[in-house]
Amino acid sequence: MQWLKIILVLLFFILIAFLAFLLIPVNRTFHTKLGLDISDVTVYRALKDTTKWRHWYPLNNSSDSQGLPIHFDSLAKNRLVKYNVGGNDEISWKGEIKINPKKIHKDESVLEWEEKVVIRKNIYEKLRILFDPSGYSDRFLGTVSKFKGRMDHFADQLSGIRMEILDIPSLDLATRTDTVPLSEVENQIQEIYKEIITHFRDDQLKYPDLIQSRYSMLNDSTVQIQVGAVLKDSLAIVKAPLKKLDIPAYKALVAHADGHFADIKDDMKIMDDWLKKHAARKASDFWVEHQFLFDSPGSKNSLSFNIMQPVYFLK
C-alpha cells in the first residue's frame, strides 16, 4: 500500500512537470557578429525596407513583410533594429540587430545580431530546441548569410532611392554660389533660386520651375552650394552677381530619391557604396535636380529629386 502511494505521488509530479513543460514557453537565443564592407547607413536602409525582407529572411506563410513588426530606435539612428516574427503562432522569433559604432575602417559596418526563438506549445519542437538545436541555429546563420549576400551585391533600388548610370546632356546655367551650414541648405536654395529667376523672363528659362544645385562638402557641417537656373538660349547674357556656367555632357550615377534634403548626406553614402561595388570613381562634387513649390510659403521640399554624381570611370 505504501508503494502504491509513492507511485501515485510520483505520477502526480510527473503529470505536473509534463503540464508545465506543455504550457510554459521554451526559448533559446542565438547570436553572431557580421562584418560588411559598406556604410552603416546602407545597412540600416536595407533593414528598414521591410518589403525586401522576403529576399533574405525566412518568413512564415502567415507573416507579411509589409506588416512585419519592426522597431527602429529613433534615438540611435542607423544603430538598432528590433523585429518580431510569428508573435501569435506556436513559434516566434524575436531579433535585435545592433550596428556597432566601433569599427576599424570608416566605410564598413559591424553587426551584432541576436535572435531568440520562443516555442509555446509544440512538445516535439521544445525537445528539439533543448537537445538538438542545430536546425534552428542553421536557420539563423542562413538568414545572416543571405543578408550578407544581399549587401555584398545590393540592388540598384534601396529604401526610397533608385540608382542608374545615365548620360547627362549639356546645359547652360545662370548660377550663384554661396557657403551655408548644412542644416540651412534647403531654405538657402529656395532663396537663391528666387533671386536668380528675377533676372530673367519665363521665356528665357528652359525649365522655369526646375532647380539645379551643386554641392561640395567642406566639412561635416558646412557645404558650398551653387544654385542654377537652366537657360533656354545659350547666348543669353548673364550679369553680376550671377555667373554663366556651361556644363558639358557627362556620365553620372543618378539616384532618384524620395525624401528630404536632410537625407542627402545619407543618400550619398549609399551611392558611394554602390560605386565601390561597381569599381567606379566619382567627382568630389555632385548636382541635385528638383522642383520646388514656391506658391506654398514655408513649405518644405519633400518631393522627389535626382542626385547626379559625375562618374569618371565605370568598369
N, C-alpha and C positions, 0 to 999 in steps of 0.2 A: 504493500500500500504506500509505503514511504517512497519507493522508487517511482511509483505512478505519479505522485505529487511532484517529484523532481522533474520528471519528463514533461508534465503539463506546464510547469513553470518555465522550463527551457523552451518549449514550443511557443509559449506566450511571448517570451522575449525575442525569439526568432521572428515571430509574426510582427511584433512591434518594429524590429530592425528592418524587416522587409518593407513594411508600410512606410517607414521613414525614408528608406532608400528609394522607394517609389515616388514619394511626394516631395522630398527635398531635392532641389536642383543640384546637379554636379557640374563643376566648371574646371577648366584648365586654361592656362594662359601661355601663349607662345610669343616670342619676341625675337627681333633681329635688328641689325644695323645695315644700312644700304648707302653706298656712295654713288653719286651721279655727277657726270661731267657737264652739268648745266646749272643755271642760277636757281636760287630758291623761289624766285618769282614764277619761273616757268613751271616748276614742280607744283607750286601752290595753285596756279591757274588750272593745271591739268586735274588736280584733285577736286577743285571747285566745280569743274564741268561734269556734273553727275550724269548728264546724258551720254557720256562716253564710258562710264564705269563698266558697262556690259562687255566692253572690249578686253578688259583685263581682270574684272572681279567676278567670281562665280556666283551670281545672284540666283536665288531660288525662283521658281516659276511664279510664285505668288508675289515676288518682290519687283517693284517697278523703279528703275533707276531715276525716273522723273520725280518720284516722291520719296526717294531714299532719305531716311532721317540722318542728316549730317549737320554737325555743328562746327562753324568756323569762328574761332576766337578773335573777336574784333580788337581786343587789347593786345594781341600778339600776332599782328598781321604777317602773313607768309610764314607762320611758325607752327600752328597747331590745327589739326583736323580730327574730329571725332565722328564715328559712324556707328550705326546700329542696324543690323540686317536680320530680318526674321524675328522681330521682337514679340510677335503674337503666336509664333509657331512653337513646336516642341523643342526646336534647337534654334539658338540665336547666336550671332557673332557681334561682339562689341569691340570696336577697334579704336586705337589712338595713334595718330601719326604725328610725330614731332620733327620739325625741321630744325636741326641743331645749328645755332648761330656760330658755334666754334668750328672753324674749318681751316684747312691748311692753305688752300688756294681760293682766290676771290670768286671765281666763276664756277664754283662747284657747290654741291649740296650734300649734307649728311642727314639721312633719315633714321630716326629711331622708331621702329614700327612694332606695336604691341597689339595682339588680338586675343580676346578672351572668349572661349566657346562655353556656352551655358546650355546644358541639357536638362529638361524639366521632367519628362515622364518616361521616355523610352529606356527601358531597363537594359536592353542589348547595347544601345549606344553609350549608356552610362558605364557599363562594364568595359566597352572598347576604349573610351577615353581615359579610364583609370589604368587599364592594364596593357592596352595596345594602341597608343595614341598616334601611331605613325600615319594613319590615314588623314587625321586632322592636321598634323604638322606638315604633311606633304601638300595638303590643300593650301595652307597658309604660305608656305615657301613658294608654291607655284604661283600664287597671287602676286607675291612680291617680285618674282622673276618676270612675270608678264608685264607688270607695271614698269620695271626697269627696261624691258624691251621696247615698250611704247615710248619711253623717254629717250632712249638711245636713238630712236628713229621716229621722233614725234611728227605728227602730220602737219600739213600746211594750215590747218584750222585748229585753233585752240582757245576755247572760252572767250568769245567776243572779239577775236582777232583772226582774220584770214589773210594769208600771205601768198604772194606770187611774184615772179620776175616779169617786169614789163619794160618796154621801150618807151621812154617819156619824150614826147615831141618838144621841139624848141619853143621857147616862149619869150616875149618881150614884156618886161615888168617895170612899173613905176614903184620904187621901193623907198622905205625909210628904215633906218637901223637904230636900235636902242638897246641898252643893257638894263635888265629888270630882275627883281627877285623871282625865283621860280614860282612862288605862291601867287604872284600877280600877273603871270603870263597871259592868262585868259582875258582879263579885263584890259590889259595894255594892248593886246592885239586888236580888240574891238575899237579902242580909242584911236590907235594909229591908223587903222584902215579907214575909219570915218574921216580922218583928216586927209588921207591920201585922195579919196574919191571926190573931195570938194574941189580939187584942181582939174577935174575932167567932166565933160558931158557924158551922159549914158552911152551915146553912140560912139564914144571914143574908147569905151571899155568892152573887151571881148566877152567877159563874164562879169557883169556888174556886182553880183552877189557872191562871187567866189573869191575867197581869201587864200593867198599863197603866203606861207610864213616859213622862214628858215631858222633853224636853231643851232647854236653852238654852246654846249655846256662849258662854262668857265670853271665852275666848281659845283659842289652838291647843292648849293642854294641859289646860285646866280646863273643866268643864261643870257646870251646875246641873241636877240631876235631881229630878223629882217622881214618886215611885212611888205607884201607886194600886191598890186592890182594888175591883172592881165590886160595889156593894151591890144586894141584891135589893129592899129596902124603901127607898123614897125618904125615909121618915120616921125611918129608923134614926138613933140617937144616936151621934155620934162625939165621943170625949173626947180631950183633950190627952194626948200631944203630936201627935195626929193632927188633921187638918183635913178637913172635908167639902167636896167640890168638885162643884158641879152644872154639868155640861158640856152646853150646848145643842147641838142638832143642827147640823152644819156640813158644808160641801162640802170634800173633800180629794183631793189626789193620793195614792193609796195605792200603795206599792211592795211587792210580795210578794217577799221576799228569802230566799235560802238561803245561809247562811254563818255568820259570827261577828260579835259586836258590834264587834270591831276594824275591820270593814269598813263600819260605818255611815257614817262620815265620807265615805268614797269613794262609797257609795250615794247620799248626799245631794247630792254634786256631779253625779252622773248625773241625779238628779231636778231639780236646778237647770237643767241643760241642757235637759231635756225641757220644763220650764215656760217657759224662754226661747224655745224653738222654737214653743211654743203660745201665746205672748203672755199669760202668766198671772202674777199676783202672789201672793206667799206671805207667811205669817206668819214671825216671827223664831224661833219655837219649833216643835216637832213632837212627836207621840206615837209610841211604839213599842208594839205589841201582840204578846205572845208567851207561850209556855208554858215552864215550867222543870221539870225532873225533880228534885224535891227528895229523892227516895229514893236518889239516886246522889251520895254525898258527894264533893265536889271535882270534880264533873263540870262541863264547860264547855258553855255554851249554843250548840250548833251546829245547832239546829233551825231550822225556818222561822219567820220573823217578818214582821210588817207594819209598815212605816213610813208614818205618816199625816201628811202635810203639809197643814195648812189652806190653802185657796186662796181669796183674796178676789175674784179676777176671772179669768174664763176666756173667751177670745174664741171 
